[in-house]
Amino acid sequence: MTEIDHRIRGFIGENFLFGEDANRLGADESLVQQGIIDSTGVLELVTFLEADFQVKIADDELVPQNLDTIHNLVAFIERKLAAATQLA
């Protein structure tokens, strides 16, 4: 498990699973279809990602391909961080 994965799972566990172990979630399980997050939860998740990883997420990036699974979230943040590093 990467540091990004760990931090995302920690946030999901604390805020949506109410302390349950988020490590039980499969990396490719849909957070929406599992009923873990809803549209309001997505906004909370985006706020966390922007603050914790210091990235800016554009409206057109608010799609399931980026935000619906742990795997997609980790890959999305890795791409955002890599792009920010290239710009620096």
ChimeraX attribute file (.defattr): number of C-alpha atoms within 10 A of each C-alpha:
attribute: neighborCount
match mode: 1-to-1
recipient: residues
	/A:1	6
	/A:2	8
	/A:3	9
	/A:4	17
	/A:5	17
	/A:6	15
	/A:7	15
	/A:8	20
	/A:9	20
	/A:10	18
	/A:11	18
	/A:12	25
	/A:13	19
	/A:14	13
	/A:15	16
	/A:16	19
	/A:17	15
	/A:18	11
	/A:19	12
	/A:20	13
	/A:21	13
	/A:22	19
	/A:23	14
	/A:24	9
	/A:25	15
	/A:26	12
	/A:27	16
	/A:28	11
	/A:29	14
	/A:30	19
	/A:31	22
	/A:32	16
	/A:33	11
	/A:34	10
	/A:35	9
	/A:36	14
	/A:37	20
	/A:38	14
	/A:39	9
	/A:40	9
	/A:41	16
	/A:42	18
	/A:43	13
	/A:44	16
	/A:45	20
	/A:46	18
	/A:47	14
	/A:48	16
	/A:49	19
	/A:50	13
	/A:51	11
	/A:52	12
	/A:53	14
	/A:54	13
	/A:55	17
	/A:56	14
	/A:57	15
	/A:58	8
	/A:59	7
	/A:60	6
	/A:61	12
	/A:62	14
	/A:63	10
	/A:64	14
	/A:65	13
	/A:66	16
	/A:67	22
	/A:68	19
	/A:69	20
	/A:70	24
	/A:71	17
	/A:72	18
	/A:73	21
	/A:74	21
	/A:75	17
	/A:76	17
	/A:77	22
	/A:78	14
	/A:79	12
	/A:80	16
	/A:81	15
	/A:82	11
	/A:83	12
	/A:84	13
	/A:85	9
	/A:86	7
	/A:87	7
	/A:88	5
